[in-house]
Amino acid sequence: MGKNKKLFVIFKILNVGEHYGKTIMLVYNMPFSSGPRAGSKYYKDWVFLNGYKKPSRNAKMSPRIFQNKRMLIKTRTSKPKRNKKEMPETFWYSVVDQIIEVITGGAE
C-alpha cells in the first residue's frame, strides 16, 4: 500500500453550532523505514504541541502528544476529482487543515 503508513488523529467539534459533536480527521503520512522527517507536517505539528521543543536525536515522537488536548483548528473542504473533473457535492468532506493553537483551561 505505498511507501507510507497513515496516522489518523480524530478531533471532536466542541464549540456550539450546527457541527457540535461531529468528528473530523487529520491524516499524517508516516514513513515505514524511519521516523518523521523534519520537514513533514507531523514533525512540525508535534514540535508545536511540544512547546516548540524539538525531540532529542533518537527520541520517539509519540502520537500521544495529541491526546486530551483542546485545540483551535482550521478546516477545509476536500473536493475529490474523477477523470480531472470535480465530483458532486455529496462526495465532498471536511478535513483538518491546520492546528492553530492549544486551548488551555476551560470546561468542555
C-alpha distances in whole Angstrom, upper triangle without the diagonal:
4,7,8,8,10,14,16,20,22,25,28,31,34,36,39,38,36,33,34,32,29,26,23,20,19,16,15,12,12,12,11,14,17,18,18,20,23,23,20,20,20,22,25,25,25,28,29,29,31,34,33,33,30,29,30,29,27,27,24,23,23,22,25,27,25,27,30,31,33,31,32,29,29,27,26,25,22,23,20,21,21,22,23,25,25,24,27,28,27,23,24,23,24,22,23,24,26,27,31,33,33,36,38,41,42,41,38
4,6,8,10,14,17,20,23,26,29,31,35,37,39,39,37,34,35,33,30,27,24,21,19,15,14,10,11,10,10,12,15,16,16,17,21,20,17,18,18,20,23,23,23,26,28,28,29,32,31,31,28,27,29,27,25,25,23,22,22,21,25,26,25,27,31,31,32,31,32,29,28,26,25,25,21,22,20,20,21,22,22,25,25,25,28,28,28,24,24,23,24,22,23,23,24,26,30,32,33,36,38,41,42,42,39
4,7,10,13,16,20,23,26,29,32,35,37,40,39,38,34,36,34,31,27,25,21,19,15,13,9,9,7,7,9,11,13,13,14,18,17,15,16,16,18,20,21,21,24,26,26,27,30,28,28,25,24,25,23,22,22,20,19,20,20,23,24,24,26,30,30,32,30,31,28,28,26,26,26,23,24,22,23,23,24,24,27,27,27,30,31,30,26,26,25,25,22,23,22,24,25,29,31,31,34,37,40,41,41,39
4,7,10,13,16,19,22,26,28,31,33,36,36,35,31,32,30,28,24,21,18,15,12,9,6,5,5,6,9,10,11,11,12,16,15,12,14,13,15,18,18,18,21,23,23,24,27,25,25,23,21,23,22,20,20,17,16,17,16,20,21,20,22,26,26,28,26,27,25,25,23,23,23,21,23,21,22,23,25,25,27,26,26,29,29,28,25,24,22,22,19,19,19,21,22,25,27,28,31,33,36,37,37,35
4,7,10,13,16,20,23,26,29,31,34,34,33,29,30,28,25,22,19,15,14,10,8,6,5,6,6,10,11,11,11,14,17,17,14,14,12,15,18,17,17,20,22,22,23,26,25,25,23,21,23,22,20,19,16,15,15,14,17,19,18,20,23,24,26,24,26,23,24,23,23,23,20,23,21,23,24,26,26,28,27,26,29,28,27,24,23,21,21,18,18,19,20,21,25,26,26,29,31,34,35,35,32
4,6,10,13,16,19,22,25,27,30,30,29,25,26,24,22,18,15,12,10,7,6,5,6,8,10,13,14,13,12,14,17,17,13,12,11,14,16,15,15,19,20,19,21,24,23,24,22,21,23,23,21,20,16,15,14,12,15,17,15,17,20,21,22,21,23,20,20,19,19,20,18,20,19,21,23,25,25,26,25,24,26,26,25,21,21,18,18,15,15,16,17,18,22,23,23,26,28,31,32,31,29
4,7,10,13,16,19,22,25,28,28,27,24,24,22,19,16,14,10,8,6,5,7,7,10,12,15,14,13,11,15,17,17,13,12,9,12,15,13,13,16,17,16,18,21,21,21,20,19,21,22,20,18,15,12,11,8,12,13,11,13,17,17,19,18,20,17,19,18,19,20,18,21,20,23,25,28,27,28,26,26,28,26,25,22,21,18,17,14,13,15,15,15,19,20,20,23,25,27,28,28,25
4,6,10,13,16,19,21,24,24,24,20,20,18,16,12,10,6,6,5,7,9,10,14,15,19,18,16,15,18,19,19,15,13,11,14,16,13,14,17,18,16,19,22,22,23,22,21,24,25,23,21,17,15,13,10,12,13,11,12,15,15,17,16,17,15,16,15,16,17,16,19,19,22,24,27,27,27,25,24,25,24,23,20,19,15,14,11,11,13,14,14,18,19,18,21,23,25,26,25,23
4,7,10,13,16,18,21,22,22,18,18,16,14,10,9,6,5,6,8,11,12,16,18,21,20,17,16,18,19,19,15,13,11,14,15,12,12,16,15,13,16,19,20,21,20,20,23,24,23,21,17,14,12,9,10,11,8,9,11,12,13,12,14,12,14,14,16,17,17,20,21,24,27,30,29,29,26,26,26,24,23,21,19,16,14,11,9,12,12,11,15,16,15,17,19,21,22,22,19
4,7,10,13,16,18,19,18,15,14,12,10,7,6,5,6,9,11,15,16,20,21,24,24,21,19,22,23,22,19,16,14,17,18,14,15,19,18,16,18,21,22,24,24,23,27,28,27,24,21,18,15,12,12,13,9,10,11,12,12,12,13,12,14,13,15,16,16,20,20,24,27,30,29,29,26,25,25,23,21,20,18,14,12,10,9,13,13,12,16,16,15,17,19,21,21,20,17
4,6,9,12,15,16,16,12,11,10,8,5,5,6,8,11,14,17,19,23,25,27,26,23,21,24,24,23,20,17,15,18,18,14,16,19,17,15,18,20,22,23,24,24,28,29,29,26,23,19,17,14,14,13,10,10,10,10,9,9,10,9,12,11,14,15,17,20,21,25,28,31,30,30,27,25,25,23,22,20,18,14,12,10,8,12,12,11,13,14,13,14,16,18,17,17,14
4,6,9,12,13,13,9,8,6,6,4,6,9,11,15,17,21,23,26,28,31,30,27,25,28,28,27,24,20,19,22,22,18,19,22,20,18,21,22,24,26,27,27,31,33,32,29,26,23,20,17,16,16,12,12,11,11,9,10,11,11,13,12,15,16,18,21,23,27,30,33,32,31,28,26,26,23,22,21,19,15,13,12,11,15,15,13,15,15,14,14,16,17,16,15,11
4,6,8,9,10,7,5,5,6,6,8,11,13,17,19,23,25,29,31,34,33,30,27,29,29,28,25,22,21,24,23,19,21,23,21,19,22,23,25,27,29,29,33,35,35,31,29,25,23,20,19,19,15,15,13,12,10,10,10,10,12,11,14,15,18,21,23,27,30,33,32,31,27,26,25,22,21,21,18,15,12,12,11,14,14,13,15,15,14,13,16,17,15,14,11
4,6,9,11,8,6,6,8,10,11,14,16,20,22,26,28,32,34,36,35,32,30,32,31,30,28,24,23,26,24,21,22,24,21,19,22,23,25,28,29,30,34,36,36,32,30,27,25,21,20,19,16,15,13,12,9,10,10,11,14,14,17,19,21,25,27,31,34,37,36,34,31,30,29,25,24,24,22,19,16,16,14,17,17,15,15,15,14,12,14,14,12,10,7
4,6,9,8,6,8,10,12,13,16,18,22,24,28,30,34,36,39,37,34,32,33,32,31,29,25,25,27,25,22,24,26,22,21,24,24,26,29,31,32,36,38,38,35,33,29,27,24,23,22,19,18,16,14,11,11,10,11,13,14,17,19,22,25,27,31,34,37,36,34,31,30,28,25,25,25,22,19,16,17,15,18,17,15,15,15,14,12,15,15,12,11,9
4,7,8,6,9,11,14,15,19,21,25,27,31,33,37,39,42,41,38,35,37,36,35,32,29,28,31,29,26,27,29,26,24,28,28,30,33,35,36,39,42,42,38,36,33,31,27,26,25,22,21,19,18,14,15,14,15,16,16,19,20,23,26,28,32,35,38,37,35,31,30,28,25,24,25,23,20,18,19,18,20,20,19,19,18,18,16,18,17,14,13,11
4,5,5,9,10,13,15,18,21,24,27,31,33,37,39,42,41,38,36,37,37,35,33,29,29,32,30,27,29,31,28,26,30,30,32,35,36,37,41,43,43,40,38,34,32,29,28,27,24,23,22,20,17,17,15,15,16,15,17,18,21,23,26,29,32,36,34,32,28,27,25,21,21,23,20,18,16,17,17,20,20,20,20,20,20,18,21,21,18,17,14
4,6,9,9,12,14,18,20,24,27,30,33,37,39,42,41,38,36,37,37,35,33,29,29,32,31,27,30,32,29,28,31,32,34,36,38,39,42,44,44,41,38,35,33,29,29,28,25,24,23,22,19,18,17,16,16,15,16,16,19,21,24,27,30,33,32,30,26,24,22,18,18,20,17,15,14,16,17,20,21,21,21,22,22,21,24,24,21,20,17
4,6,6,9,10,14,17,20,23,27,29,33,35,38,37,35,32,34,34,32,29,26,26,29,27,24,26,29,26,25,28,29,31,33,34,35,39,41,40,37,35,31,29,26,25,25,21,21,20,19,16,16,14,14,14,12,14,14,17,19,22,25,28,31,30,28,24,23,21,18,17,18,16,13,11,13,14,17,18,18,19,20,20,19,22,22,20,19,15
4,6,9,11,15,17,21,24,28,30,34,35,39,37,35,32,34,34,33,30,26,26,29,28,24,26,28,26,24,27,28,30,32,34,35,38,40,40,37,34,31,28,25,24,24,20,19,18,17,14,15,14,14,15,14,17,17,20,22,25,28,31,35,34,32,28,27,25,21,20,21,19,16,14,15,15,18,19,18,19,19,19,17,20,19,17,15,12
4,7,10,13,16,19,23,26,28,32,33,37,36,33,31,33,33,32,29,26,25,28,27,24,25,28,25,23,26,28,30,32,33,33,37,39,38,35,32,29,26,23,22,22,18,17,16,16,14,15,15,15,16,15,18,18,20,23,25,28,31,35,34,32,29,27,25,22,21,21,19,16,14,15,15,19,19,18,20,20,19,18,20,19,17,15,11
4,7,10,14,17,20,23,26,29,31,34,34,31,29,31,32,30,27,24,23,26,26,22,24,27,25,23,26,28,29,31,32,33,36,38,37,34,31,28,25,22,21,22,18,17,17,17,15,15,15,14,15,13,15,15,17,19,21,25,27,31,30,29,25,23,22,19,17,17,16,12,11,12,13,16,18,17,19,20,19,19,21,22,20,18,14
4,7,10,13,17,20,22,26,27,30,30,27,25,28,28,27,24,21,20,23,23,19,21,24,22,20,24,25,27,29,29,29,33,34,33,30,27,24,22,18,18,19,15,15,15,15,13,13,14,12,14,12,14,14,15,18,19,23,26,29,29,28,24,23,22,19,18,17,15,11,10,10,10,14,15,15,17,18,18,18,21,21,20,19,15
4,7,10,14,17,19,23,25,28,27,25,23,25,25,24,21,17,17,20,20,17,19,22,20,19,22,24,25,27,27,27,31,32,31,29,26,22,21,17,18,18,14,15,15,15,14,13,13,10,11,9,11,11,12,15,17,20,23,27,26,25,22,20,20,17,16,15,13,9,7,6,7,10,12,13,15,17,17,18,21,22,22,21,17
4,6,10,13,15,19,21,24,24,21,19,21,22,21,17,14,14,17,17,14,16,19,18,17,20,22,23,25,24,25,28,29,28,26,23,19,18,14,16,16,12,13,15,15,14,13,14,11,12,10,11,12,12,15,16,20,22,26,25,24,22,21,21,19,18,16,14,10,8,6,6,9,11,12,15,17,17,18,21,23,23,22,20
4,7,10,13,16,19,22,21,18,16,18,18,17,14,10,10,14,14,11,13,16,15,15,18,20,20,22,21,21,25,26,25,23,20,17,16,12,14,14,11,13,15,14,14,12,13,10,11,9,11,12,12,16,16,20,23,26,25,25,22,22,23,20,20,18,15,12,10,6,5,7,9,9,13,15,15,18,21,23,24,24,21
4,7,9,13,15,18,18,16,14,16,17,16,12,10,9,13,14,12,13,17,17,16,19,21,21,22,21,21,24,25,24,22,19,16,15,12,15,15,12,15,18,17,18,16,17,14,14,13,13,14,13,16,16,19,21,24,23,24,22,21,23,21,21,18,16,13,12,8,8,10,11,12,16,18,18,21,24,26,27,27,24
4,6,10,13,15,14,12,10,12,14,13,9,7,6,10,11,10,11,14,15,15,17,20,19,20,18,18,21,21,20,19,16,13,13,11,14,14,12,15,18,18,19,17,18,15,16,15,16,17,15,18,18,21,23,26,25,26,24,24,26,25,24,21,19,17,15,12,11,11,12,13,16,18,19,22,24,27,28,29,26
4,7,10,12,12,11,9,11,13,12,8,8,8,11,13,13,13,16,18,18,19,22,21,22,19,19,21,21,20,19,16,14,14,13,16,17,16,18,22,21,23,21,22,19,19,18,18,19,17,20,19,21,23,25,24,25,24,24,27,26,26,22,21,19,18,14,14,14,15,16,20,22,22,25,28,31,32,32,30
4,7,9,9,8,6,9,12,12,9,10,8,10,13,13,13,16,18,18,19,22,20,20,18,16,19,18,16,16,13,11,12,11,15,16,15,18,22,22,23,22,23,21,22,21,21,23,21,23,22,24,26,28,27,29,28,28,30,30,29,26,24,22,21,18,17,17,17,18,21,23,23,26,28,31,33,33,31
4,6,6,7,7,9,12,13,10,12,11,12,15,16,15,18,20,20,21,24,22,22,19,17,19,17,16,16,13,13,14,14,18,19,19,21,25,25,27,26,27,25,25,24,25,26,23,26,24,26,27,29,28,30,30,30,33,32,32,28,27,25,24,21,20,20,20,21,25,26,26,30,32,35,36,37,35
4,6,8,9,12,15,16,14,16,14,15,19,19,18,20,23,23,23,26,25,24,21,19,20,18,16,16,14,14,15,15,19,20,20,23,26,27,29,28,30,27,28,27,28,28,26,28,26,28,29,30,30,33,32,32,35,34,34,30,29,27,27,24,23,23,24,24,28,29,29,32,34,37,38,38,36
4,7,10,11,15,16,15,17,16,16,19,20,19,21,24,24,24,27,25,24,21,18,19,16,14,15,14,14,16,17,20,22,23,25,29,29,31,30,32,30,30,30,30,31,29,31,29,31,32,33,33,35,35,35,38,37,37,33,33,31,30,27,26,26,26,26,30,30,30,34,35,38,40,41,39
4,7,8,12,14,12,15,13,13,16,18,16,17,21,21,20,23,22,20,17,15,15,13,11,12,11,11,13,15,18,19,20,23,26,27,29,28,30,28,29,29,29,31,29,31,30,32,33,34,34,36,35,36,38,38,38,34,33,31,29,26,25,24,24,24,27,28,28,31,33,36,38,38,37
4,6,9,12,10,13,10,9,13,14,12,14,17,17,17,20,18,17,13,11,12,11,9,9,8,8,10,12,15,15,17,20,23,23,26,24,26,25,26,26,27,29,27,30,29,31,33,35,34,36,35,35,38,37,36,33,32,29,28,24,22,22,21,21,24,24,24,28,29,32,34,35,34
4,7,8,7,9,7,6,10,11,10,11,14,15,15,18,16,15,12,11,13,12,11,11,9,8,11,11,15,14,15,19,22,21,24,22,23,22,23,23,24,26,24,27,27,29,31,32,31,33,32,33,35,34,34,31,29,26,25,21,19,19,18,18,21,21,22,25,27,30,32,33,32
4,5,5,9,8,7,9,12,11,12,15,16,16,18,16,15,12,12,13,12,12,13,12,11,14,15,18,17,18,21,25,24,26,24,25,23,23,24,24,27,25,28,27,29,31,33,31,33,32,33,36,35,35,32,30,28,26,22,20,19,18,19,21,22,23,27,28,32,34,35,34
4,6,9,9,6,7,11,10,10,12,15,14,16,13,13,9,10,12,11,13,13,13,11,15,15,19,17,18,21,24,23,25,22,23,22,22,23,24,27,26,29,29,30,33,34,32,34,33,34,37,36,36,33,31,29,26,23,20,19,17,17,19,20,21,25,27,30,33,34,33
4,7,9,7,7,10,11,11,13,16,16,17,14,15,12,14,16,15,17,17,16,14,17,17,20,18,19,22,25,23,25,22,22,20,20,21,22,24,23,26,26,27,30,31,29,31,30,31,34,33,34,31,28,26,24,21,19,16,15,16,18,20,21,25,27,31,33,34,33
4,5,5,6,9,10,11,12,14,15,17,15,16,13,14,17,16,17,16,15,12,15,14,18,16,16,20,23,21,22,20,20,18,18,19,19,21,20,23,23,25,27,29,27,29,28,29,31,30,31,28,25,23,21,18,16,14,13,14,17,18,20,23,26,29,31,32,31
4,5,5,6,8,10,11,12,14,16,14,15,14,15,18,18,19,18,16,13,14,13,16,14,14,17,20,18,19,16,17,14,14,15,16,18,18,21,21,24,26,28,26,28,26,27,29,27,28,25,23,20,18,14,12,10,9,10,13,15,17,20,23,26,28,29,28
4,6,5,6,9,10,10,12,14,13,14,12,13,16,16,16,15,13,9,11,9,12,11,11,14,17,16,18,16,17,15,16,16,18,20,19,23,23,26,28,30,29,30,28,29,31,29,29,26,24,21,19,15,13,12,11,11,14,15,16,19,21,25,27,28,26
4,6,5,6,9,10,10,13,11,11,9,9,13,13,14,12,11,8,11,10,13,12,12,16,19,17,19,17,18,17,18,19,21,23,23,26,26,29,31,33,32,33,31,32,34,32,33,30,28,25,22,19,16,15,13,13,15,16,16,20,22,25,28,29,28
4,5,5,6,9,10,11,9,10,9,11,14,16,17,15,14,11,13,13,15,13,13,17,19,17,18,15,16,15,16,17,19,22,22,25,26,28,31,33,31,32,31,32,33,32,32,30,27,24,21,18,15,13,11,10,12,13,14,18,20,24,26,28,27
4,6,5,6,8,10,9,11,11,12,16,17,18,16,15,11,12,10,12,10,9,13,15,13,14,12,13,12,13,15,17,20,20,24,25,28,31,33,31,32,30,30,32,30,30,28,25,22,19,15,12,11,9,7,10,10,11,15,17,21,23,24,23
4,5,5,6,9,8,9,9,9,13,15,15,12,11,7,9,8,10,7,8,12,14,13,15,13,15,14,16,18,21,23,23,27,28,31,33,36,34,35,33,33,35,33,33,30,28,25,22,18,15,15,12,10,13,12,12,16,17,20,23,24,23
4,5,5,7,5,6,6,8,11,13,15,12,12,9,11,11,13,10,11,15,17,15,16,15,16,16,18,20,23,26,26,29,30,33,36,38,36,37,35,36,37,35,36,33,31,28,24,21,18,17,14,12,13,12,12,16,17,21,24,25,25
4,5,5,5,8,9,11,15,17,18,16,16,12,14,13,14,10,11,14,15,13,14,12,13,13,15,18,20,24,24,28,29,32,35,38,36,36,34,35,36,34,34,32,29,26,23,19,16,15,11,9,9,9,9,13,14,18,21,23,23
4,5,7,9,10,12,15,18,19,16,15,11,12,11,11,7,8,11,12,9,11,10,12,13,15,18,21,24,25,29,30,33,36,39,37,37,35,35,36,34,34,32,29,26,22,19,15,15,12,9,10,8,7,11,12,16,18,20,20
4,6,6,8,9,12,15,16,13,13,10,11,11,11,7,10,12,14,12,14,13,16,16,19,22,24,28,28,32,33,36,39,41,40,40,38,38,40,37,37,35,32,29,26,23,19,19,16,13,14,12,10,14,14,17,20,22,22
4,5,9,11,14,17,19,16,16,14,15,15,15,11,13,15,16,13,15,14,15,17,19,22,25,29,30,33,35,38,41,43,41,42,39,40,41,38,39,37,34,31,27,24,20,20,16,13,13,11,10,13,13,16,20,22,23
4,6,9,12,15,17,15,16,13,15,16,16,13,14,17,18,16,17,16,17,18,20,22,25,28,29,33,34,37,40,42,40,41,38,39,41,38,39,37,34,31,27,24,20,19,16,14,13,12,12,16,16,20,23,25,26
4,7,9,12,14,12,14,12,14,15,16,12,15,18,19,17,19,18,20,21,23,25,28,31,32,35,36,39,42,44,42,43,41,42,43,41,41,39,36,33,30,26,23,22,19,17,17,15,15,18,18,21,25,27,28
4,7,9,11,10,11,10,13,14,16,13,16,19,21,19,21,20,22,22,23,26,28,31,31,34,35,37,40,42,40,42,40,41,42,41,41,38,36,33,30,26,23,22,19,17,18,17,17,21,21,25,28,30,30
4,6,8,6,8,7,10,13,14,12,15,18,20,19,22,21,23,23,25,27,29,32,32,35,36,38,40,42,41,42,41,41,43,41,42,39,36,33,31,27,24,23,21,19,21,20,19,22,22,26,29,30,30
4,6,5,9,10,13,16,17,15,19,21,23,23,26,25,27,27,29,31,33,36,35,39,39,41,43,45,44,45,44,44,46,45,45,42,40,37,34,30,28,27,24,23,24,23,22,26,26,29,32,33,34
4,6,9,11,14,17,19,18,21,23,26,25,28,27,29,29,31,32,34,36,36,39,39,41,43,44,43,45,44,44,47,45,45,42,40,37,35,31,29,28,26,25,26,26,25,29,29,32,35,37,36
4,7,9,12,16,17,17,20,22,25,25,28,28,30,29,31,32,34,36,35,38,38,40,42,44,43,45,43,44,46,45,45,41,40,37,35,31,29,28,26,25,27,27,26,29,29,32,35,36,36
4,6,9,12,14,13,17,18,21,22,25,24,27,27,29,30,32,34,34,37,37,39,41,43,42,44,42,43,44,43,43,40,38,35,33,29,26,26,24,23,25,24,23,26,26,29,32,33,32
4,6,9,11,11,14,16,19,20,23,23,25,25,27,28,30,32,31,34,34,37,39,41,40,41,40,40,42,40,40,37,35,32,30,26,24,24,23,21,24,23,22,25,25,28,30,31,30
4,7,9,8,11,13,17,17,20,19,22,21,23,24,26,28,28,31,31,34,36,38,37,39,37,37,39,37,37,34,32,29,26,23,20,21,19,17,20,19,18,21,22,25,27,28,27
4,5,6,9,10,14,15,18,18,21,20,23,24,26,28,27,31,31,34,36,38,38,39,37,36,38,36,35,33,31,28,25,22,20,21,19,17,20,19,18,20,21,23,26,26,25
4,5,6,8,11,12,15,15,18,17,20,20,23,24,24,28,28,31,33,36,35,36,33,33,34,32,32,29,27,24,22,18,16,18,16,14,18,17,15,18,19,22,24,24,22
4,5,5,9,10,14,14,18,18,21,22,24,26,26,30,30,34,36,39,38,39,36,35,36,34,33,31,29,26,23,20,18,20,18,16,18,17,15,17,17,19,21,21,20
4,6,8,8,12,12,15,16,19,20,23,26,26,30,30,34,36,39,38,38,36,36,37,34,34,32,29,26,23,20,17,18,16,13,15,14,12,14,14,17,19,20,19
4,7,6,9,9,13,13,16,17,20,22,23,26,27,31,33,36,35,35,33,32,33,31,30,28,26,22,19,16,13,15,13,11,13,12,10,13,14,16,18,18,17
4,6,9,11,14,15,18,19,22,24,25,28,29,33,35,38,38,38,35,34,34,32,31,29,27,23,21,18,16,18,16,14,16,14,12,13,14,15,17,16,15
4,7,10,13,15,18,19,23,25,26,30,31,35,37,41,40,39,36,35,35,33,32,30,28,24,22,19,17,19,17,14,16,14,11,11,11,12,13,13,11
4,6,10,12,15,17,21,23,25,29,30,34,37,40,38,38,35,35,35,32,31,30,27,24,20,18,15,17,15,11,13,10,7,8,8,10,11,12,11
4,7,9,13,15,19,22,23,27,29,33,36,39,38,37,34,33,33,30,30,29,26,22,19,17,14,16,14,10,11,9,6,5,7,9,9,10,9
4,6,10,12,16,19,21,25,27,30,33,37,35,34,31,31,31,28,28,27,24,20,17,14,11,13,10,7,7,6,4,5,9,11,12,13,12
4,7,10,14,17,19,23,25,29,32,35,33,32,29,29,29,26,27,26,22,19,15,14,10,11,9,6,5,5,6,7,11,13,13,15,13
4,6,10,13,16,19,22,25,29,31,29,29,26,26,26,23,23,22,19,16,12,10,7,7,6,5,5,7,9,10,14,17,17,18,16
4,7,11,13,16,19,22,26,29,26,26,23,23,23,20,21,20,17,14,10,9,6,5,5,6,7,10,12,14,18,20,20,21,19
4,7,10,13,16,19,23,26,24,23,19,20,20,17,18,17,13,10,7,6,4,5,7,9,10,13,15,17,20,23,22,23,20
4,6,10,13,16,19,22,20,19,16,16,16,14,15,14,10,8,6,6,6,6,9,12,13,17,19,20,24,26,26,26,24
4,6,10,13,16,19,17,16,12,13,13,10,12,10,7,6,4,6,9,9,13,15,17,20,22,24,27,29,29,29,26
4,6,10,13,16,14,13,10,10,12,10,11,9,6,5,6,7,10,10,14,17,19,22,24,26,29,32,31,31,28
4,7,10,13,11,10,7,7,8,8,10,7,5,7,9,11,14,14,17,21,23,26,28,29,33,35,35,34,31
4,7,10,9,8,6,6,9,9,10,7,7,9,11,12,16,16,19,23,25,28,30,32,35,38,37,37,34
4,7,6,5,4,5,9,11,12,9,10,12,15,16,19,19,22,26,28,31,33,35,39,41,41,40,37
4,5,5,6,6,10,13,14,11,12,15,18,19,22,22,26,29,32,35,37,39,42,44,44,43,40
4,5,8,9,13,16,17,14,16,19,21,22,25,25,28,32,34,37,39,42,45,48,47,47,44
4,7,9,13,15,17,15,15,18,20,21,24,23,26,30,32,35,38,40,43,46,46,46,43
4,6,9,12,14,12,13,16,19,20,23,22,26,30,32,35,37,39,43,45,45,44,41
4,7,9,11,9,10,13,15,17,20,20,23,27,29,32,34,36,40,42,41,41,38
4,7,8,6,8,11,14,17,20,20,24,27,29,33,34,36,39,41,40,40,37
4,5,6,7,11,14,17,21,21,25,28,30,33,35,36,39,41,40,39,36
4,5,5,9,11,15,18,19,23,25,27,30,32,32,36,37,36,35,32
4,6,8,12,15,19,20,24,26,28,31,32,33,36,37,36,35,31
4,7,10,13,17,18,22,24,27,29,31,32,35,37,36,35,31
4,7,10,14,15,18,21,23,26,27,29,32,34,33,32,29
4,7,10,12,16,18,20,23,24,25,29,30,29,29,25
4,7,9,12,14,16,19,20,22,25,27,26,26,23
4,6,9,11,14,17,18,20,23,25,25,25,22
4,6,8,10,13,14,16,20,22,22,23,20
4,7,9,13,15,17,21,24,24,25,23
4,6,9,12,14,18,21,22,23,21
4,6,8,11,14,17,19,20,19
4,7,10,13,16,17,19,19
4,6,9,13,14,17,16
4,6,10,12,14,14
4,7,8,11,11
4,7,10,11
4,7,9
4,7
4
